[in-house]
Amino acid sequence: MEQVASQIGIKGIREGLLISVPDRGSFADLVALLNVELAQKQAFLQGSQVALQVGYRKLDKEYLRQLQAVFEQNQLELWAVLAEDPSAREAARELALATRLSGSQTDLNGNFLSQMPEPGTANTVASAQPAQGGLILKETLRSGRSIFHEGHVVVIGDVNPGAEIVASGDVIVWGRLRGLVHAGALGDETAVICALELNPTQLRIADQIAISPDEKRGRTIPEQVAIRNGQIVAEMWQK
Amino acid sequence: MSGKVVTVTSGKGGVGKTTVTANIATALAMLGKKVVAIDADIGLRNLDVVMGLENRIVYDLVDVIEGRCRLRQAMIKDKRQPDLYLIPAAQTRDKMAVSPSDMILVCDELRQEMDYIIIDSPAGIERGFRNAIAPADHVLIVTNPEVSAVRDADRIIGLLESEEKGPGRLIINRLKPEMVARGDMLSIDDVLDILAVELIGVIPEDESILISSNRGTPVAMSGLNGSSASQAFRNVAQRIEGQTVPFVDLTPKTGLLNRLNNWFSKS
């Protein structure tokens, strides 16, 4: 069971959370795995709506009911099941679960194409309230790691290329930032990104996107990134 | 006696996992250790080819796991090293024929009589990778000094950390000192800057590796012509053994011609 633990992927999408689980292995293993994973992360996942990506796994109505119960126990609401197997999709529909994400915002891998909320949707209401709670990670985020957090994120360590952080609040990296960071992901344009060494693949604040200039930057000074006059700009941290 | 399981992995394909496995297994055997190399790349086996043992295969790893033969019967004795063995992969099956717990069982049995069990992991991060690292005591990550290979190595290190297999130790393979000197290739420092793990070997690009792989004689053994790669592999084996071996200086020799070249290219 340990071997598949990290096969559970959790990422934030506009509709809430997208949780993907492995195709293979027994159903009992899957339930156990979900319980462990959700219990660990309950503190910051709870209350979310969940779209569950099950790949080619065959699931009937009874299995889906059990999964619903698993999420309910962890204070999550299952609202969609993304399945490759037609009979699993049929079963999901019979339980009044959605079987695709609205507006096809996902690519074939279920990766969310655009994490920007449309103005006027429910999500912008959430941004009216300041982001609460901070997540502190004392580790280096390596390629493939994905952090989704409603609130601020502080990383004490590096963010390597291929890693991503999506936060509704600010993101502070006490180390080298070389991956992707999306601050103010729910539309907060006052969110900032700070790093001791700023060399990201891409930065996003609210619905703005910026990429680093191509030339190699020799500078290794702390910088802060914010939206100024509708544009993402990096400023040296010299106050 | 309890042997150590060392898994060689990389994420990206084509960086030289199989070559590294064959050479480290050979170099450890040359130090007088009892070594068995396991090819965990079920369906795409080639460790047997690199070690020159292809024509001796009767039983393979899947045969052992499915009980068609005893473990001992699947262990092919090397042609040259008396205490080196190979357990080949099945060519006609796929990764799903083996589970991580199968690998742990097989390795636990091998630990009884071997000093080292070296596992050649398949590329990727799926089942085959998980099979290969499940029994590992130590993990060696092979990468090339290029951005895509380093990116994948980074991912692998992250996965190893989440499986509590430690960050692993790094082998930088196919380094071309001349290209590094010209600034056209990532340097050792560039790679370590991103990956931040312990370096256990730097293998220079060397034609003799390809030649000896094609001949089925790992370069660690054949390196008659004082090949620098041969020495580098033997150094890795000694470091695995816990010895402190200085890294070979790989800065290109600056002859008069080179210096002139540099001088012209600068101006």
HADDOCK unambig.tbl for C-alpha pairs under 7 A between the chains (distance, minus, plus):
assign (segid A and resid 3 and name CA) (segid B and resid 130 and name CA) 6.53 0.50 0.50
assign (segid A and resid 142 and name CA) (segid B and resid 154 and name CA) 5.72 0.50 0.50
assign (segid A and resid 142 and name CA) (segid B and resid 155 and name CA) 5.90 0.50 0.50
assign (segid A and resid 142 and name CA) (segid B and resid 158 and name CA) 5.55 0.50 0.50
assign (segid A and resid 143 and name CA) (segid B and resid 151 and name CA) 6.49 0.50 0.50
assign (segid A and resid 143 and name CA) (segid B and resid 154 and name CA) 5.60 0.50 0.50
assign (segid A and resid 143 and name CA) (segid B and resid 155 and name CA) 4.57 0.50 0.50
assign (segid A and resid 144 and name CA) (segid B and resid 155 and name CA) 5.72 0.50 0.50
assign (segid A and resid 160 and name CA) (segid B and resid 194 and name CA) 6.97 0.50 0.50
